[in-house]
Amino acid sequence: MASSPIYQQRVVDVRTQDVYRVEIFYRDEAGDAPAAVLPVGVDRNFHAVGDMLRDLLEASSRLPEDIQHLISINVANSIFFDGDLTHLVMSSLQDLPYGLSIEVSQLGDLPEPRKINALFSEFRKINCTVELDNFGGAFSKNPQVFSEYSFDSMKLDARFVQNALADDRRLRLLSLVSDMVKAQGKRIIATGVASKADSDKLAGLGIVLQQGEFIHSPQPVM
């Protein structure tokens, strides 16, 4: 994994065209989709995980200075089951000069909320927010998960977004989900935005933080 090229893709506020955040990830060599960048705990090789973190953070340091505080990385659920792995990740992030967003996906096997929320609180102490990734995907379709776990924001799965945009009934459901998230004072981000029509329709629902090929294509970190 560490030898894979590192890419960046931006999340943009389409109201203002400001860069909200830059996502840093390893490119999946077998296809176009980003790979999960921190598959921690899979092979129990802690040193490799540390190397991956250093690779990603070093790559982020090559981005323009005005977006240094807008970096996000993905983590696998296994980080939340192993105290040593958690310590390794947190110690690697401890001295970041800018903020970071941790994207958490595949919620089917997360620990009970009290335990995981306490860990999220520890991440916030080192200037890291925590995001529910891929909502509407195979592992996270229940909005109740968002209310039970103290995420700072929700990222909508690209296929979920596209299916909603193609079907008025699903679009109404998406609007309800968006309203519920925002009512809790949280942010919501749409991925898979492929056209201006997509972007405008989502913005009409108040979903103005967007990511996708229309917004910004994945590009190598220079």
Secondary structure, 3 states (H helix, E strand, C coil): CCCCCEEEEEEEECCCCEEEEEEEEEECCCCCCECCCCCCCCCCCHHHHHHHHHHHHHHHCCCCHHHCCCEEEEECHHHHHCHHHHHHHHHHHCCCCCCEEEEECCHHHCCCHHHHHHHHHHHHHCCEEEEEEEECCCCCCCHHHHHHCCCCEEEECHHHHHHHHCCHHHHHHHHHHHHHHHHCCCEEEECCCCCHHHHHHHHHCCCCEECCCCCCCCEECC
